[in-house]
Amino acid sequence: MALNKLRELDDYSYGVTVPKDDLRIDGILDENGDLEGDHHFHVQRTGKGKWSLEVVDDLE
């Protein structure tokens, strides 16, 4: 199991990194590791110590 460190982003939020290989598999990064367009994610707390992260394709 890979572990990712929680990091402070600013005064109001924290973030966890997502491995580039996983983002590439889902087409979010190109073969060079660069972002392909804009992407939004829905982050939801599903229980104590459990979170769900899902790509939102259509914001409309």
C-alpha positions, -999 to +999 in steps of 0.1 A: +000+000+000+014+034-010+012+062+015+009+098+006+016+126+031-010+152+039+004+187+032-007+222+041-017+241+010-027+275+025-044+288+056-077+271+047-069+237+032-047+207+030-039+183+001-028+148-007-008+141-038-021+116-065+006+096-082+012+107-118+010+071-131-026+068-118-035+101-133-020+091-166-040+058-166-072+079-164-061+102-192-056+132-170-019+135-179-004+129-213+026+106-219+050+134-209+033+138-175+016+171-184-020+180-176-045+174-204-070+203-200-089+213-169-101+188-143-123+190-113-126+165-085-154+158-060-139+150-026-163+135-001-158+122+035-174+088+036-166+079+072-140+083+100-107+083+082-123+075+048-125+098+018-138+094-018-122+112-047-140+113-081-133+131-114-162+153-124-165+153-162-194+177-166-198+208-144-231+219-160 
